[in-house]
Amino acid sequence: MTKKKYILKPGKHQFAPKSPPVHDNDNLTDEEAKWYLEKYPHIKSLFVDSPEIGKFESQKTTSSVESQPEIGVIENNNEDLPTTN
């Protein structure tokens, strides 16, 4: 038997919101684990640290959220506004 790349911490775990905690090392394949991690990266903490799990952290930090403008910042660009004096 080949060594698993994705190893869950002990116990049964819930991956998807509103789903029952049914996942453990006995019934989770590497392919399923990879799919769940791609869809729900927040579950990374349920797995034992490994190089495979680290890949999902690097994907998470390079998300498009960083390219979004800051909330509440108003640019002071009034060049096209008419003057009223």
N, C-alpha and C positions, 0 to 999 in steps of 0.2 A: 504494500500500500504506500502511495506517495504521501509525503509530508504536506499538511495543509498550510496554505499561505495566510489564511485569515482565521485567527483563533479568538473565539469569544471568551470574555471573562466568565467565571463560573456563574451558573444560574440560567434561568430562562429570560429572554429579552424581547421587548417590544420594539419593532423597527418603524412601522408606519403608524401615524396617528390613528387612534380609535381602533387599532387592531389588538388582539390579545397577545400577551407575552408567550410566544411558543418557540422561539428560536434558541437553540443551543448547539454545541459542537457536534452532537450526534446526528442532527438533522439538517445542518446547513452546509452546502457545498461551497467551494471557492467561487464558482460562477455566480451563485445566488448572492453571496456576500459582496462581491464586487458590484453587482447590479444595485443592491440596496445602498451601498456606500455612495454610488454615483447619484442615486435619486435622493437619498437622505444623508448628506455628509455629516450632520450633527451626531449620528450614531457612532462615529469614529471612537468615541470614548468607551464604547461597550466592548471594544476589541483590545487584545493584548498588543502592545506596541511592536511593530515590525516595519521593515522597509516598505512593504505593500501598503500598510495603513498610512505611512508618512506621505505617500503620493496624494492622498485625498486631502491632506492638510495643505499641501502646496497648491492644489487646484482651488481650494477654498479661498486662500489669500490672494489669488490673482483673479478674483471675480470682477464682474463689471461694476460692482458697487463702488469700487475705488475711483472709477472714472466719472461718477455722478457728481454734480455740483453740491456744495455744502448747503444744507438746509438753513434757511433764514438769512442767507447772505444776499444783500441787494446791491447790485452793481450800480455805481453812480455814473451812468452814461446818459447825460441829458442833452447831447449835442443836437438831436432832432426836435426838441421841444421848443415851441414858440415862446418868446419872451413876453412878459406882460408888465409893462411899466408905464 
